[in-house]
Amino acid sequence: MDGRKRLSGSQYKKLAKEKSKREEEVLLKSAEEIRPTPPIEELKKSDENNGSTISKETGLSLFVPPASAPTTDTSQEKQESVFTFSDDPAQWVVINDYFRDYIAKHGCNQNKNADFKLSRRNLKDRASVLGKIDHDFTAQLDKEISYWREVIKRVVAAVKTLVSQKIGLKNNGNFLMLLKFLSEFDPFMNEHIKNYANKSRGSTSYFKGDNFAEVKKAKYYSIIVDSTPDISHVDQLAFILRYVLPNGVAVERFVKLLDNVEHKGTDTYNAVKETLKTLQINFNDLRGQSYDNAANMSDNPLAQFTPCAGHGLNTVGTHAAECCPEAISFFDLNQNLYNFFSESPARWNILQSFANSKNITLKSLSNTRWSARANAVDMLYTEIYGALKSIEENLLEKAATKNTANSLRRKLEHLEIAIMVNVWNVILDHFNVVSQKIQNVSTSMSEVLDLYKSLVDLAKNIRNNFDHYEEKALKMSINKVYKNEMKGKKYRRLHADETNEGQVEFNGRSDFKINTFIPIMDKIRDQLENKYELYRDIFQKFTALLRFGELDETDLREEAESFTNELIHFKLYCKSIEKDSPSKLLQHIRDHDLTSVFPNIDISYRLFNCMPVTNCNAERSFSCLKRIENCLRSATLETRLNSLMLLNIEAEILTALNFDDLIDTFTQQKARRKFF
């Protein structure tokens, strides 16, 4: 026995009644707080016309078939009314046993295409009531989010400052230096560096997005590709996209560097196509390509190959400078002068003292930067001759130095050198300004064609005006006769069957003009005409679009069969505006929302403006590569290198970005990582 007193039957009945009474009292109290769902019979009577009743208080609706609808009763199952209710549980104000049974039997659409707008609860709002169990935790989380927001604001500002000034992050050296400098005057940053400096290594990606939405929206694009070895002897292939913005302005954006790509056309093609696939950019929308050599995108016949106009102009000058011995000797003298003065700071100071009146200086020759040759030739004669004379007459100078100065000075005294100085001054000055104009992103194919044509005409003009340049040279040269005339006359020994009859003897002037001056000018003209023909072939494909003002209606119908009427309409419209260049016309169409009026012309102008004329931006990216990947950071990983390159090259976009949303996203994830 367990020692408990057993109750009688009447006592058990009495306790059972008391328990039942207490349960009824609880149910009565609950009924006062929860309003029950109206009986089905009342719902049926409330709307007999459409067969449905919707309760604003309960958020439920009851569908009852009309009286005329046939019904089938079975012994196992009676016809049931059909409930329709909100997918959001927050709208279920009244939940009773009947509703629970219906949900259990028929289910609901919860978590199926529901946004739960009313069910969403902001953690901060829920914790605003003091006494909640998570109030302290929420306050701590908000404090952590606010802390990291202030940190990232300073970090972003530091990166934007360095990049906008083209200062490399230098393996975080410059970046950390700037943060430490800031911490000396910012107590918040000072405390953060003390607590978190050198705590861990590694990187985490918090943000993922589509960085190439612009080019996808533009649809048509071109590629610019060029390669160079970096300091670690790895061949880096620069990949750049050119496309037209919605406002009609053409832009070129750096994408990334591709390492270890072979120079064969097939390898370049595969690398480019794989990169476009990775970026989810449609390869079939490629309309232009620019390289140093031949076209590689043979798989896409719509991608027009455009030779680099900048490199083409450079090769013209290079071939002209190597076409005859006198031209080679002239630029060798230029380089020897630079080497002589640059080897000694004292000699360089003497040269600068003679060039005080000019803001130019002697520079080394460059195979790619013809502006260096232009500056060097511009200063070649008067200032350098005086500096050499001063060094030669200085008794304190070494004999070897004075001997070198004497040798260089005597070469400068030749009349041929004075003529070359005057001729190359004109050529290189115009080559320099044209090259700078061509390198502009906004320069179009039509402008390149006009500039090349002007250089062809310039070469012809110089060739026909030898007397003018000879006259200028006689005024500045020490020697007034040609080099060949200063030597004694040479007689060739004749054979027994030879005579002097019919032999032509050139004097010094004729010899220089025929064997030096004319070959140089003819070489320049021929090379420029060849480049001009290449661009004219491309230009002729857009003749109707670019020269519609000069063509009559018959010519327009021959040139543009597919949208002749639209082009005639556009020609009549352009009489009222002053826009003439393709880029300005496209901007006018976009600014005045005329795309729907001239759809085919808009597409044609986009195709024309997105074609690159140079790959100079790829060359500029190599300059950035040298600043970022130097001898102290030759083992930089490719991912980090591309990120730093993108920050430096697209600094203008970086400084204009609003980082508030990114900062909020980062701080929330950073804070939750810490607590969860």
ZAROLO-606952 format. One line per field, with one value per residue (C-alpha): residue in one letter; z, y, x. Coordinates in nm, 2 decimals, always signed. Example, Ala and Ser with C-alpha at 12.3 -4.5 7.8 and 13.67 -1.06 7.14 Angstrom:
BEGIN
r <- (A|S) .
z <- (+0.78|+0.71) .
y <- (-0.45|-0.11) .
x <- (+1.23|+1.37) .
***
This chain:
BEGIN
r <- (M|D|G|R|K|R|L|S|G|S|Q|Y|K|K|L|A|K|E|K|S|K|R|E|E|E|V|L|L|K|S|A|E|E|I|R|P|T|P|P|I|E|E|L|K|K|S|D|E|N|N|G|S|T|I|S|K|E|T|G|L|S|L|F|V|P|P|A|S|A|P|T|T|D|T|S|Q|E|K|Q|E|S|V|F|T|F|S|D|D|P|A|Q|W|V|V|I|N|D|Y|F|R|D|Y|I|A|K|H|G|C|N|Q|N|K|N|A|D|F|K|L|S|R|R|N|L|K|D|R|A|S|V|L|G|K|I|D|H|D|F|T|A|Q|L|D|K|E|I|S|Y|W|R|E|V|I|K|R|V|V|A|A|V|K|T|L|V|S|Q|K|I|G|L|K|N|N|G|N|F|L|M|L|L|K|F|L|S|E|F|D|P|F|M|N|E|H|I|K|N|Y|A|N|K|S|R|G|S|T|S|Y|F|K|G|D|N|F|A|E|V|K|K|A|K|Y|Y|S|I|I|V|D|S|T|P|D|I|S|H|V|D|Q|L|A|F|I|L|R|Y|V|L|P|N|G|V|A|V|E|R|F|V|K|L|L|D|N|V|E|H|K|G|T|D|T|Y|N|A|V|K|E|T|L|K|T|L|Q|I|N|F|N|D|L|R|G|Q|S|Y|D|N|A|A|N|M|S|D|N|P|L|A|Q|F|T|P|C|A|G|H|G|L|N|T|V|G|T|H|A|A|E|C|C|P|E|A|I|S|F|F|D|L|N|Q|N|L|Y|N|F|F|S|E|S|P|A|R|W|N|I|L|Q|S|F|A|N|S|K|N|I|T|L|K|S|L|S|N|T|R|W|S|A|R|A|N|A|V|D|M|L|Y|T|E|I|Y|G|A|L|K|S|I|E|E|N|L|L|E|K|A|A|T|K|N|T|A|N|S|L|R|R|K|L|E|H|L|E|I|A|I|M|V|N|V|W|N|V|I|L|D|H|F|N|V|V|S|Q|K|I|Q|N|V|S|T|S|M|S|E|V|L|D|L|Y|K|S|L|V|D|L|A|K|N|I|R|N|N|F|D|H|Y|E|E|K|A|L|K|M|S|I|N|K|V|Y|K|N|E|M|K|G|K|K|Y|R|R|L|H|A|D|E|T|N|E|G|Q|V|E|F|N|G|R|S|D|F|K|I|N|T|F|I|P|I|M|D|K|I|R|D|Q|L|E|N|K|Y|E|L|Y|R|D|I|F|Q|K|F|T|A|L|L|R|F|G|E|L|D|E|T|D|L|R|E|E|A|E|S|F|T|N|E|L|I|H|F|K|L|Y|C|K|S|I|E|K|D|S|P|S|K|L|L|Q|H|I|R|D|H|D|L|T|S|V|F|P|N|I|D|I|S|Y|R|L|F|N|C|M|P|V|T|N|C|N|A|E|R|S|F|S|C|L|K|R|I|E|N|C|L|R|S|A|T|L|E|T|R|L|N|S|L|M|L|L|N|I|E|A|E|I|L|T|A|L|N|F|D|D|L|I|D|T|F|T|Q|Q|K|A|R|R|K|F|F) .
z <- (+0.00|-0.07|+0.25|+0.06|+0.17|-0.08|-0.17|-0.20|-0.53|-0.43|-0.34|-0.69|-0.85|-0.65|-0.75|-1.11|-1.10|-0.95|-1.21|-1.49|-1.34|-1.33|-1.70|-1.79|-1.61|-1.81|-2.14|-2.05|-1.98|-2.31|-2.50|-2.38|-2.52|-2.85|-3.08|-3.23|-3.60|-3.70|-3.76|-4.11|-4.12|-4.05|-4.31|-4.56|-4.50|-4.51|-4.88|-5.09|-5.42|-5.48|-5.24|-5.04|-4.71|-4.62|-4.26|-4.22|-3.86|-3.91|-4.25|-4.36|-4.64|-4.67|-5.01|-5.03|-5.35|-5.48|-5.41|-5.78|-5.77|-5.75|-5.44|-5.36|-5.01|-4.92|-4.61|-4.52|-4.60|-4.60|-4.83|-4.67|-4.71|-4.87|-4.68|-4.86|-4.64|-4.66|-4.71|-4.44|-4.09|-3.95|-4.09|-3.91|-3.63|-3.50|-3.49|-3.35|-3.35|-3.68|-3.85|-3.72|-3.84|-4.19|-4.21|-4.09|-4.36|-4.66|-4.58|-4.67|-4.92|-4.66|-4.79|-5.15|-5.33|-5.02|-4.92|-4.55|-4.55|-4.23|-4.07|-4.10|-3.77|-3.74|-3.46|-3.35|-3.32|-3.13|-2.89|-2.84|-2.55|-2.24|-2.07|-2.38|-2.36|-2.65|-2.57|-2.45|-2.73|-2.99|-2.84|-2.85|-3.21|-3.31|-3.13|-3.33|-3.66|-3.59|-3.49|-3.82|-4.02|-3.89|-3.96|-4.32|-4.39|-4.31|-4.50|-4.81|-4.79|-4.76|-5.06|-5.28|-5.18|-5.28|-5.60|-5.71|-5.69|-5.88|-5.57|-5.55|-5.23|-5.23|-5.05|-4.81|-4.72|-4.84|-4.72|-4.37|-4.35|-4.43|-4.17|-3.91|-4.00|-3.96|-3.62|-3.48|-3.50|-3.48|-3.14|-3.28|-3.55|-3.30|-3.07|-3.36|-3.48|-3.12|-3.09|-3.43|-3.59|-3.72|-3.56|-3.86|-4.22|-4.52|-4.72|-4.73|-5.01|-4.87|-5.19|-5.51|-5.81|-6.18|-6.26|-6.63|-6.64|-6.85|-7.14|-7.13|-7.14|-7.43|-7.61|-7.88|-7.78|-7.90|-7.74|-7.71|-7.63|-7.59|-7.40|-7.22|-6.98|-6.62|-6.38|-6.29|-6.67|-6.69|-7.01|-6.91|-7.16|-7.10|-7.17|-7.23|-7.34|-7.54|-7.57|-7.58|-7.27|-7.27|-7.31|-7.64|-7.51|-7.59|-7.30|-7.26|-6.94|-6.81|-6.73|-6.62|-6.69|-6.84|-6.75|-6.96|-7.28|-7.59|-7.87|-8.13|-8.28|-8.16|-7.80|-7.79|-7.94|-7.69|-7.39|-7.51|-7.57|-7.23|-7.05|-7.22|-7.12|-6.76|-6.75|-6.91|-7.20|-7.53|-7.78|-8.07|-7.98|-8.04|-8.32|-8.31|-8.22|-8.20|-8.16|-8.26|-8.54|-8.74|-8.65|-8.43|-8.39|-8.71|-8.55|-8.54|-8.89|-8.76|-8.54|-8.76|-8.71|-8.67|-8.67|-8.39|-8.53|-8.26|-8.34|-8.71|-8.67|-8.47|-8.73|-9.00|-8.81|-8.72|-9.09|-9.20|-8.94|-9.07|-9.44|-9.52|-9.35|-9.29|-9.10|-8.88|-8.81|-8.72|-8.44|-8.33|-8.28|-8.08|-7.85|-7.81|-7.70|-7.44|-7.31|-7.29|-7.09|-6.87|-6.75|-6.55|-6.33|-6.39|-6.77|-6.74|-6.53|-6.81|-7.07|-6.85|-6.81|-7.19|-7.21|-6.94|-7.19|-7.30|-7.10|-7.28|-7.21|-7.39|-7.38|-7.47|-7.79|-7.75|-8.00|-7.88|-7.74|-8.03|-7.81|-7.66|-8.00|-8.07|-7.75|-7.82|-8.18|-8.08|-7.85|-8.07|-8.23|-8.06|-7.70|-7.73|-7.95|-7.69|-7.41|-7.60|-7.68|-7.31|-7.20|-7.47|-7.36|-6.98|-6.87|-6.57|-6.77|-6.85|-7.19|-7.28|-7.20|-7.40|-7.69|-7.69|-7.67|-7.97|-8.18|-8.11|-8.18|-8.51|-8.62|-8.53|-8.75|-9.07|-9.29|-9.34|-8.96|-8.96|-9.25|-9.07|-8.75|-8.93|-9.13|-8.84|-8.61|-8.84|-8.89|-8.52|-8.39|-8.61|-8.54|-8.17|-8.17|-8.40|-8.18|-7.87|-8.04|-8.17|-7.82|-7.69|-7.62|-7.79|-8.12|-8.39|-8.71|-8.93|-8.73|-8.76|-9.14|-9.16|-8.95|-9.15|-9.47|-9.33|-9.25|-9.61|-9.75|-9.50|-9.62|-9.98|-9.89|-9.71|-10.00|-10.24|-10.03|-9.99|-10.07|-9.77|-9.52|-9.68|-9.64|-9.27|-9.22|-9.38|-9.13|-8.83|-8.95|-8.89|-9.22|-9.52|-9.76|-9.78|-9.63|-9.97|-10.11|-9.83|-9.94|-10.24|-10.57|-10.62|-10.96|-11.04|-11.23|-11.57|-11.74|-12.09|-12.26|-12.05|-12.10|-11.89|-12.14|-12.00|-11.63|-11.40|-11.10|-10.82|-10.61|-10.23|-10.24|-10.51|-10.34|-10.00|-10.16|-10.38|-10.14|-9.80|-9.81|-10.08|-9.95|-9.60|-9.72|-9.97|-9.70|-9.47|-9.75|-9.86|-9.51|-9.43|-9.75|-9.67|-9.32|-9.47|-9.71|-9.43|-9.24|-9.56|-9.63|-9.29|-9.33|-9.66|-9.49|-9.31|-9.59|-9.60|-9.23|-9.22|-9.54|-9.58|-9.60|-9.92|-10.09|-10.29|-10.26|-10.53|-10.37|-10.03|-10.17|-10.32|-10.00|-9.74|-9.89|-9.56|-9.40|-9.69|-9.59|-9.23|-9.34|-9.57|-9.28|-9.06|-9.33|-9.34|-8.96|-8.93|-9.13|-8.81|-8.59|-8.60|-8.50|-8.76|-8.60|-8.54|-8.16|-8.13|-8.35|-8.14|-7.82|-7.97|-8.05|-7.70|-7.53|-7.72|-7.69|-8.07|-8.05|-8.14|-8.43|-8.58|-8.45|-8.73|-8.73|-8.35|-8.38|-8.67|-8.48|-8.18|-8.39|-8.55|-8.22|-8.03|-8.27|-8.13|-8.33|-8.09|-7.82|-7.62|-7.31|-7.30|-7.31|-7.02|-6.82|-6.85|-6.70|-6.41|-6.39|-6.35|-6.06|-5.88|-5.95|-5.88|-5.77|-5.41|-5.51|-5.80|-5.65|-5.62|-5.69|-6.01|-5.82|-5.60|-5.89|-6.10|-5.81|-5.75|-6.13|-6.15|-5.85|-6.00|-6.36|-6.30|-6.01|-6.16|-6.12|-5.77|-5.64|-5.77|-5.62|-5.32|-5.07|-4.82|-4.91|-4.93|-4.59|-4.44|-4.59|-4.47|-4.12|-4.07|-4.19|-3.99|-3.67|-3.72|-3.79|-3.46|-3.26|-3.45) .
y <- (+0.00|+0.35|+0.50|+0.72|+0.74|+0.60|+0.81|+0.68|+0.69|+0.99|+1.19|+1.11|+1.24|+1.56|+1.63|+1.57|+1.82|+2.08|+2.03|+2.05|+2.38|+2.53|+2.45|+2.61|+2.92|+2.94|+2.89|+3.17|+3.41|+3.31|+3.36|+3.72|+3.79|+3.60|+3.66|+3.34|+3.29|+3.33|+3.01|+2.88|+2.92|+3.30|+3.33|+3.16|+3.40|+3.71|+3.69|+3.46|+3.65|+3.59|+3.30|+3.46|+3.64|+3.83|+3.94|+4.25|+4.15|+3.80|+3.83|+3.51|+3.45|+3.17|+3.04|+2.87|+2.72|+2.88|+2.70|+2.61|+2.42|+2.05|+1.89|+1.53|+1.39|+1.07|+0.87|+0.93|+1.30|+1.59|+1.89|+2.14|+2.51|+2.64|+2.90|+3.15|+3.34|+3.55|+3.39|+3.62|+3.47|+3.82|+3.88|+3.58|+3.78|+3.50|+3.14|+2.89|+2.51|+2.51|+2.72|+2.50|+2.19|+2.34|+2.45|+2.10|+1.93|+2.17|+2.34|+2.70|+2.88|+3.01|+3.06|+3.03|+3.36|+3.56|+3.87|+3.88|+4.25|+4.26|+3.98|+4.15|+4.28|+4.52|+4.40|+4.75|+4.82|+4.50|+4.59|+4.94|+4.83|+4.81|+4.47|+4.26|+3.97|+4.09|+4.46|+4.46|+4.24|+4.47|+4.78|+4.61|+4.51|+4.86|+5.00|+4.75|+4.85|+5.22|+5.15|+4.97|+5.23|+5.50|+5.28|+5.20|+5.57|+5.66|+5.36|+5.45|+5.81|+5.71|+5.48|+5.74|+6.00|+5.78|+5.66|+6.01|+6.13|+5.83|+5.71|+5.33|+5.15|+5.01|+4.68|+4.87|+5.09|+5.42|+5.32|+5.23|+5.54|+5.76|+5.58|+5.62|+5.99|+6.03|+5.85|+6.12|+6.37|+6.13|+5.97|+5.72|+5.60|+5.59|+5.36|+5.14|+5.09|+5.01|+4.74|+4.58|+4.64|+4.32|+4.10|+3.87|+3.82|+3.73|+3.88|+3.84|+3.94|+4.12|+4.27|+4.10|+4.28|+4.33|+4.57|+4.56|+4.66|+4.96|+4.76|+4.52|+4.80|+4.96|+4.62|+4.69|+4.72|+4.69|+4.54|+4.68|+4.44|+4.48|+4.30|+4.37|+4.18|+4.29|+4.32|+3.95|+3.86|+3.75|+3.86|+4.07|+4.11|+4.43|+4.39|+4.71|+4.76|+5.05|+5.13|+5.42|+5.54|+5.62|+5.99|+5.91|+5.95|+5.68|+5.56|+5.30|+5.10|+4.88|+4.53|+4.32|+4.18|+3.83|+3.67|+3.42|+3.46|+3.35|+3.60|+3.37|+3.49|+3.17|+3.21|+3.57|+3.48|+3.21|+3.43|+3.71|+3.49|+3.31|+3.65|+3.77|+3.45|+3.49|+3.85|+3.72|+3.96|+3.84|+3.77|+3.82|+4.19|+4.26|+4.51|+4.64|+4.53|+4.70|+4.55|+4.63|+4.38|+4.18|+4.09|+3.79|+3.77|+3.58|+3.39|+3.71|+3.86|+4.17|+4.27|+4.53|+4.53|+4.88|+4.93|+5.16|+5.51|+5.60|+5.31|+5.37|+5.73|+5.61|+5.36|+5.63|+5.84|+5.54|+5.43|+5.79|+5.83|+5.51|+5.55|+5.70|+5.73|+6.11|+6.07|+5.79|+6.00|+6.30|+6.11|+5.93|+6.28|+6.37|+6.07|+6.13|+6.49|+6.37|+6.11|+6.36|+6.62|+6.37|+6.19|+6.49|+6.72|+7.00|+6.97|+6.95|+7.28|+7.45|+7.33|+7.46|+7.80|+7.84|+7.74|+7.96|+8.15|+7.83|+7.59|+7.29|+7.05|+6.79|+6.44|+6.09|+5.94|+5.73|+5.47|+5.53|+5.89|+6.12|+6.42|+6.34|+6.37|+6.69|+6.85|+6.73|+6.86|+7.19|+7.26|+7.11|+7.39|+7.73|+7.64|+7.31|+7.47|+7.74|+7.49|+7.27|+7.58|+7.68|+7.33|+7.31|+7.65|+7.56|+7.50|+7.30|+7.03|+6.71|+6.66|+6.37|+6.58|+6.88|+6.65|+6.50|+6.85|+6.96|+6.66|+6.71|+7.09|+7.03|+6.80|+7.07|+7.32|+7.13|+7.29|+6.96|+6.94|+7.28|+7.19|+6.86|+7.06|+7.29|+7.01|+6.77|+7.05|+7.10|+6.73|+6.63|+6.92|+6.83|+6.46|+6.54|+6.74|+6.50|+6.20|+6.37|+6.44|+6.08|+5.94|+6.11|+5.87|+6.10|+6.10|+5.93|+5.76|+6.05|+6.28|+6.04|+6.03|+6.41|+6.43|+6.17|+6.35|+6.68|+6.52|+6.38|+6.73|+6.87|+6.62|+6.72|+7.09|+7.04|+6.84|+7.12|+7.39|+7.28|+7.63|+7.77|+7.54|+7.58|+7.96|+7.93|+7.69|+7.92|+8.19|+7.98|+7.75|+7.83|+7.67|+7.81|+7.53|+7.17|+6.90|+6.75|+7.08|+7.14|+6.83|+6.81|+6.69|+6.32|+6.17|+5.81|+5.62|+5.54|+5.21|+5.19|+5.17|+5.45|+5.83|+6.12|+6.19|+6.15|+6.15|+6.36|+6.52|+6.65|+6.94|+6.92|+7.08|+6.85|+6.54|+6.63|+6.71|+6.40|+6.14|+6.27|+6.53|+6.38|+6.02|+6.12|+6.32|+6.05|+5.79|+5.99|+6.06|+5.69|+5.56|+5.81|+5.74|+5.36|+5.43|+5.67|+5.41|+5.16|+5.40|+5.52|+5.16|+5.14|+5.49|+5.41|+5.16|+5.45|+5.70|+5.75|+5.81|+6.05|+6.24|+6.25|+6.63|+6.61|+6.34|+6.38|+6.16|+5.92|+5.86|+5.81|+5.54|+5.36|+5.39|+5.30|+5.07|+4.95|+5.28|+5.53|+5.71|+5.75|+5.89|+6.14|+6.24|+6.28|+6.49|+6.73|+6.74|+6.83|+7.15|+7.31|+7.21|+7.29|+6.94|+6.78|+6.52|+6.17|+6.19|+6.52|+6.40|+6.09|+6.29|+6.52|+6.22|+6.09|+6.43|+6.51|+6.15|+6.09|+5.72|+5.62|+5.86|+5.76|+5.41|+5.28|+5.60|+5.57|+5.22|+5.31|+5.60|+5.37|+5.12|+5.38|+5.56|+5.24|+5.14|+5.22|+5.41|+5.36|+5.12|+5.39|+5.32|+4.97|+5.14|+5.37|+5.07|+4.94|+5.27|+5.20|+4.84|+4.97|+5.19|+4.91|+4.61|+4.72|+4.54|+4.54|+4.37|+4.15|+3.85|+4.02|+3.78|+3.83|+3.89|+4.16|+4.31|+4.35|+4.51|+4.76|+4.83|+4.89|+5.13|+5.34|+5.34|+5.41|+5.66|+5.91|+5.66|+5.56|+5.91|+5.97|+5.66|+5.67|+5.41|+5.45|+5.14|+4.94|+5.07|+4.97|+4.62|+4.57|+4.69|+4.48|+4.17|+4.25|+4.30|+3.98|+3.78|+3.89|+3.79|+3.49) .
x <- (+0.00|+0.12|-0.03|-0.28|-0.64|-0.88|-1.19|-1.54|-1.73|-1.94|-1.63|-1.48|-1.80|-1.79|-1.43|-1.51|-1.80|-1.57|-1.31|-1.57|-1.70|-1.35|-1.30|-1.63|-1.53|-1.21|-1.39|-1.64|-1.35|-1.18|-1.51|-1.52|-1.17|-1.20|-1.50|-1.61|-1.65|-2.02|-2.21|-2.22|-2.59|-2.57|-2.29|-2.51|-2.80|-2.57|-2.51|-2.73|-2.67|-2.30|-2.25|-1.96|-1.92|-1.61|-1.55|-1.33|-1.27|-1.17|-1.00|-1.18|-1.43|-1.67|-1.78|-2.12|-2.24|-2.57|-2.90|-2.93|-2.60|-2.63|-2.51|-2.43|-2.44|-2.27|-2.30|-1.93|-1.90|-2.13|-2.09|-1.86|-1.84|-1.52|-1.31|-1.08|-0.84|-0.53|-0.19|-0.05|-0.12|-0.11|-0.46|-0.60|-0.76|-0.99|-0.88|-1.12|-1.15|-1.35|-1.09|-0.81|-0.98|-1.03|-0.66|-0.55|-0.76|-0.71|-0.39|-0.29|-0.06|+0.17|+0.53|+0.41|+0.47|+0.37|+0.56|+0.43|+0.42|+0.20|+0.40|+0.73|+0.85|+1.14|+1.37|+1.42|+1.05|+0.98|+1.26|+1.15|+0.92|+1.13|+1.12|+1.13|+1.37|+1.58|+1.59|+1.95|+2.06|+1.90|+2.06|+2.40|+2.35|+2.25|+2.56|+2.78|+2.62|+2.67|+3.04|+3.12|+2.94|+3.17|+3.47|+3.38|+3.30|+3.66|+3.80|+3.60|+3.71|+4.07|+4.06|+3.88|+4.14|+4.43|+4.28|+4.17|+4.53|+4.66|+4.85|+4.89|+4.78|+5.13|+5.06|+4.83|+5.13|+4.99|+4.64|+4.75|+4.97|+4.67|+4.45|+4.73|+4.76|+4.38|+4.39|+4.62|+4.34|+4.04|+3.99|+3.74|+3.98|+4.27|+4.07|+3.97|+4.33|+4.44|+4.17|+4.17|+4.51|+4.67|+4.40|+4.36|+4.44|+4.23|+3.95|+3.57|+3.34|+3.03|+2.90|+2.80|+2.65|+2.65|+2.93|+2.86|+2.50|+2.59|+2.73|+2.44|+2.20|+2.39|+2.37|+2.64|+3.00|+3.36|+3.67|+4.02|+4.30|+4.67|+4.94|+5.27|+5.50|+5.49|+5.78|+5.76|+5.79|+5.42|+5.24|+4.94|+4.66|+4.45|+4.08|+3.87|+3.51|+3.39|+3.01|+2.77|+2.59|+2.21|+2.30|+2.48|+2.84|+3.09|+3.30|+3.58|+3.59|+3.88|+3.76|+4.05|+4.40|+4.43|+4.77|+4.97|+4.77|+4.97|+5.02|+4.86|+4.53|+4.35|+4.47|+4.36|+4.02|+3.96|+4.06|+3.84|+3.54|+3.58|+3.60|+3.28|+3.11|+3.22|+3.09|+2.76|+2.80|+2.65|+2.93|+2.70|+2.66|+3.03|+3.06|+3.42|+3.77|+4.11|+4.45|+4.81|+4.80|+4.53|+4.18|+4.12|+3.74|+3.69|+3.40|+3.19|+3.18|+2.99|+3.29|+3.46|+3.84|+3.99|+4.36|+4.49|+4.53|+4.78|+5.01|+4.96|+5.08|+5.38|+5.49|+5.47|+5.72|+5.94|+5.97|+6.04|+6.31|+6.48|+6.44|+6.78|+7.13|+7.10|+6.77|+6.92|+7.23|+7.01|+6.82|+7.14|+7.29|+6.98|+7.02|+7.40|+7.33|+7.09|+7.33|+7.61|+7.42|+7.23|+7.54|+7.66|+7.44|+7.69|+7.65|+7.28|+7.27|+7.48|+7.22|+6.93|+7.10|+7.09|+6.73|+6.59|+6.37|+6.19|+5.98|+6.13|+6.41|+6.62|+6.46|+6.56|+6.41|+6.11|+5.97|+5.61|+5.60|+5.67|+5.61|+5.95|+6.11|+5.92|+6.05|+6.40|+6.42|+6.26|+6.56|+6.82|+7.01|+7.07|+7.05|+7.25|+7.51|+7.58|+7.60|+7.85|+8.06|+8.06|+8.17|+8.44|+8.59|+8.59|+8.95|+8.83|+8.66|+8.84|+9.00|+8.77|+8.46|+8.59|+8.67|+8.32|+8.16|+8.38|+8.28|+7.90|+7.94|+8.10|+7.82|+7.57|+7.74|+7.66|+7.39|+7.22|+7.15|+7.00|+6.76|+6.67|+6.59|+6.35|+6.18|+6.14|+6.02|+5.72|+5.66|+5.69|+5.49|+5.19|+5.23|+5.23|+4.91|+4.73|+4.84|+4.70|+4.37|+4.34|+4.40|+4.08|+3.80|+3.54|+3.73|+3.53|+3.63|+3.54|+3.77|+4.06|+4.00|+4.01|+4.32|+4.51|+4.41|+4.54|+4.88|+4.90|+4.85|+5.10|+5.37|+5.30|+5.33|+5.66|+5.80|+5.72|+5.88|+6.24|+6.37|+6.18|+6.34|+6.68|+6.65|+6.56|+6.86|+7.11|+7.01|+7.08|+7.36|+7.73|+7.83|+7.66|+7.76|+7.67|+7.90|+7.99|+8.10|+8.34|+8.54|+8.77|+8.62|+8.67|+8.75|+8.66|+8.92|+8.78|+8.83|+8.98|+8.64|+8.48|+8.45|+8.31|+8.04|+7.68|+7.78|+7.57|+7.74|+7.52|+7.62|+7.57|+7.23|+7.09|+7.25|+7.08|+6.75|+6.73|+6.88|+6.76|+6.48|+6.26|+6.28|+6.18|+5.88|+5.78|+5.80|+5.58|+5.32|+5.31|+5.26|+4.99|+4.81|+4.81|+4.66|+4.41|+4.29|+4.23|+4.01|+3.83|+3.72|+3.55|+3.41|+3.25|+3.02|+2.86|+2.87|+2.49|+2.48|+2.78|+2.75|+2.37|+2.38|+2.59|+2.39|+2.07|+1.77|+1.88|+2.22|+2.06|+1.83|+2.13|+2.34|+2.07|+1.81|+1.67|+1.58|+1.59|+1.27|+1.38|+1.71|+1.54|+1.32|+1.63|+1.81|+1.51|+1.50|+1.87|+1.82|+1.68|+1.98|+2.35|+2.48|+2.71|+2.94|+2.80|+2.85|+2.67|+2.38|+2.34|+2.34|+2.08|+1.86|+1.89|+1.85|+1.53|+1.39|+1.38|+1.48|+1.12|+1.11|+1.45|+1.51|+1.74|+1.95|+1.99|+2.12|+2.35|+2.50|+2.55|+2.73|+2.95|+3.04|+3.11|+3.39|+3.73|+3.99|+4.28|+4.38|+4.56|+4.35|+4.51|+4.85|+4.75|+4.65|+5.01|+5.13|+4.90|+5.03|+5.38|+5.27|+5.09|+5.30|+5.66|+5.97|+5.84|+5.51|+5.60|+5.41|+5.07|+4.79|+4.58|+4.25|+4.41|+4.60|+4.28|+4.09|+4.37|+4.39|+4.01|+4.02|+4.30|+4.19|+3.82|+3.89|+3.64|+3.36|+3.48|+3.48|+3.13|+2.98|+2.75|+2.86|+2.58|+2.39|+2.71|+2.82|+2.49|+2.50|+2.86|+2.79|+2.49|+2.66|+2.97|+2.77|+2.57|+2.88|+3.02|+2.70|+2.59) .
***
